[in-house]
Amino acid sequence: MRPTSRSRHRYAAATALAAAVALLATACSAQSQETTLSNGVKLVKKGRLTTCTHLPYAPFQSTQNGKVVGFDVSLIDLVAKKLGVKQQIIDTSFETIKTGAALDAGSCDIAAAGMTITPERKRHLDFSVPYFDATQALMARKGVPATDLAAVESRKLKLGSQSSTTGEDYANAHGGDPVSYESSDAELNGLRTGAVDVIIQDYPVVQNWLKDPANSSKFALAGDIDTGEQYGFAVKKGGNPKLLATVDEVIKQAIADGAYKKLYEQWIGPMPKSAGNIG
């Protein structure tokens, strides 16, 4: 049975609460390892820049051969190198990332999760300068006419989305009432199994899915939606201004010296000229 919006929201709230409790339970042990570098950057673990993310979300972060890799991972590696430490990645729910719960609990120093900067999220997090321009995309089985959300609604197509994302927020704001999935993988599986007819997801993620012949043989980009979104990395609200300044510095330097372009082409594809204007 398709869940109602109310039941989905209750489930999401319960999941977020359980995750937050788990994070708080580990906060004391994390605090015992806290350290402050000579430049004033605070770290929850000595010698580590601890990153919270939500897996999988290729091409930004995913597991390959037992190692977490991706565009976000590579950029934060540059930050870790600047600080003279190593990056350590923790997989947690996106809800605890976007609400700031993971950072507030001391589970990590920075959040890197292909996360769009929004006014609501800025209430709970301190964001870096934007590091990526993003749009939303609709992916459907080949031949399904789903060029935009109006077409999805008029043709009574079942829409899927990833919970707690701006794509889901956009769909709900435009009458989509999507089936909500906990992860991008679960959302894609919903399309594969026919539980939904079309899904909304960040454009780079869809393009990454379509690199797989198993997906591109059956599915296609049905339409894209320019929502003016930009991604940012985040630190604890008011809690780590020196780290935030370092992240901003690294992003700007990577754009200036070509490292950003190299990583963009490695993980995403040809970099548009406009991408160099971020940061």
FENPEFEN-V177697 format. One record per helix or strand of 2 or more residues. SS is the DSSP state (A for helix, B for strand). FROM is the first residue (numbers start at 1). LEN is the number of residues. If there is no record, write none. Layout:
ss = (SS:SS)
from = (FROM:FROM)
len = (LEN:LEN)
This chain:
ss = (A:B:B:B:B:B:A:B:A:A:B:A:B:B:A:B:A:B:A:B:A:A:B:B:A:A:A)
from = (5:35:42:48:61:67:71:86:94:101:110:119:125:132:149:159:166:179:184:198:203:213:219:234:241:259:273)
len = (27:2:2:6:4:3:13:6:5:4:2:4:3:10:6:4:8:3:10:5:7:4:13:3:17:9:5)
